Amino acid sequence: MYSFVILFHSCFRWLVLVSLVYAIVRAAWGYAKQQPFSPRDNAARHWTATIAHLQLMAGFYLYFTSPFMKAQFAAWKHAQVQADGIFFTIVHIGAMFCAVVLITVGSALAKRRTNDIEKFRTMLVWFSVALVVILLAIPWPFSPWAHRPFIRPF
C-alpha cells in the first residue's frame, strides 16, 4: 500500500499543477473574452478541486506513515532538526493544505456565482493564489530549504 501511495503521489503532483494551470488559463480566457461559462469550464473547475483533494489525501497518508517523517518527528524530540526537516514537517504540509483549501473555496464560490464573468473571475483569483502557494511550497532542486529532484527515481 505504501509503495502504491508513493507512486500515486509522485504522478499526481504533476497532474495537480497541470489541471490548476489549465483551469487558470480557461478562467483567464473566459474572463478576458467575456464568454459564457461552459460545461468544459465547469469540468475544469470540478476536476481541479477533485485532483487536489486526492493529492492532499495521499500526502497526508505519506506524512503520517513515512519513515522520513517518523525520523523527523524523532529529531524534534532531540532538537536536532535540519532545514529540510522543518520544511517538510511544517512548511510543506501547511502550505499545501492551505492551497487545497484555497482551491476548494474558489471552486465552491465559482460554482455558486450566477454571473458567468463572476464565475471566471472567482476561479481565476482563487486558483491563481493557490498556484502561487503551491509553487512556494514545492521542494525545488534549487531551494535553500529542501532539495528534491524534479523527477525522483524509484
TORVEX-25150 format. One line per field, with one value per residue (C-alpha): x, y, z; residue number from 1; residue in one letter. Coordinates in steps of 0.25 Angstrom, whole numbers, plus 5000, padded with zeros to 4 digits. Layout:
// TORVEX-25150
px = X ... $
py = Y ... $
pz = Z ... $
pos = NUM ... $
code = a ... $
***
This chain:
// TORVEX-25150
px = 5000 5011 5018 5005 5003 5017 5015 5001 5006 5018 5010 4998 5007 5009 4994 4991 4999 4995 4980 4982 4989 4978 4967 4974 4976 4962 4957 4966 4962 4947 4948 4956 4947 4934 4930 4919 4923 4923 4921 4936 4940 4931 4938 4952 4947 4942 4953 4964 4958 4956 4970 4975 4967 4973 4987 4985 4979 4991 5000 4994 4996 5010 5012 5007 5013 5027 5040 5046 5035 5036 5051 5048 5038 5048 5058 5049 5049 5064 5065 5073 5064 5071 5065 5059 5052 5046 5042 5035 5029 5023 5024 5021 5009 5003 5005 4999 4987 4985 4986 4976 4967 4968 4965 4953 4947 4950 4943 4931 4929 4931 4920 4910 4912 4900 4908 4918 4928 4928 4930 4942 4948 4946 4953 4964 4967 4966 4973 4984 4986 4986 4996 5006 5005 5008 5020 5025 5023 5030 5043 5050 5064 5070 5062 5071 5061 5060 5066 5058 5060 5049 5046 5050 5055 5048 $
py = 5000 5010 5008 5010 5023 5028 5025 5031 5044 5045 5044 5053 5064 5068 5066 5076 5086 5083 5083 5096 5103 5098 5103 5117 5118 5115 5125 5136 5133 5133 5145 5153 5149 5151 5137 5128 5118 5105 5091 5089 5101 5095 5082 5088 5095 5082 5073 5082 5082 5067 5064 5074 5067 5053 5058 5064 5051 5043 5054 5052 5037 5039 5050 5041 5027 5031 5027 5040 5047 5038 5041 5056 5055 5047 5058 5069 5062 5063 5077 5072 5077 5081 5091 5081 5075 5088 5090 5076 5076 5090 5098 5088 5081 5094 5102 5090 5089 5104 5103 5092 5100 5112 5103 5097 5111 5116 5104 5105 5120 5120 5109 5117 5130 5133 5142 5135 5146 5145 5130 5132 5144 5135 5123 5132 5139 5127 5117 5127 5130 5114 5112 5123 5116 5102 5108 5114 5100 5091 5086 5090 5085 5099 5102 5106 5099 5085 5079 5069 5065 5069 5054 5044 5030 5019 $
pz = 5000 5004 4990 4983 4990 4987 4972 4972 4980 4970 4958 4963 4967 4953 4950 4961 4954 4940 4944 4952 4941 4931 4940 4942 4927 4924 4934 4929 4915 4918 4927 4917 4905 4913 4909 4915 4926 4918 4923 4920 4929 4940 4938 4939 4952 4958 4953 4958 4972 4972 4967 4978 4989 4984 4985 4999 5004 4998 5004 5018 5017 5014 5024 5036 5031 5024 5030 5027 5035 5046 5047 5046 5058 5066 5063 5068 5082 5082 5076 5064 5053 5040 5030 5021 5033 5037 5023 5022 5036 5036 5023 5012 5019 5024 5011 5002 5012 5010 4995 4995 5004 4994 4982 4990 4994 4980 4973 4983 4981 4966 4966 4973 4965 4956 4946 4937 4937 4952 4952 4943 4952 4965 4959 4953 4966 4976 4967 4964 4979 4981 4970 4976 4989 4983 4975 4988 4996 4985 4989 4977 4973 4975 4988 5000 5010 5003 4991 4983 4968 4958 4955 4966 4962 4969 $
pos = 1 2 3 4 5 6 7 8 9 10 11 12 13 14 15 16 17 18 19 20 21 22 23 24 25 26 27 28 29 30 31 32 33 34 35 36 37 38 39 40 41 42 43 44 45 46 47 48 49 50 51 52 53 54 55 56 57 58 59 60 61 62 63 64 65 66 67 68 69 70 71 72 73 74 75 76 77 78 79 80 81 82 83 84 85 86 87 88 89 90 91 92 93 94 95 96 97 98 99 100 101 102 103 104 105 106 107 108 109 110 111 112 113 114 115 116 117 118 119 120 121 122 123 124 125 126 127 128 129 130 131 132 133 134 135 136 137 138 139 140 141 142 143 144 145 146 147 148 149 150 151 152 153 154 $
code = m y s f v i l f h s c f r w l v l v s l v y a i v r a a w g y a k q q p f s p r d n a a r h w t a t i a h l q l m a g f y l y f t s p f m k a q f a a w k h a q v q a d g i f f t i v h i g a m f c a v v l i t v g s a l a k r r t n d i e k f r t m l v w f s v a l v v i l l a i p w p f s p w a h r p f i r p f $
***
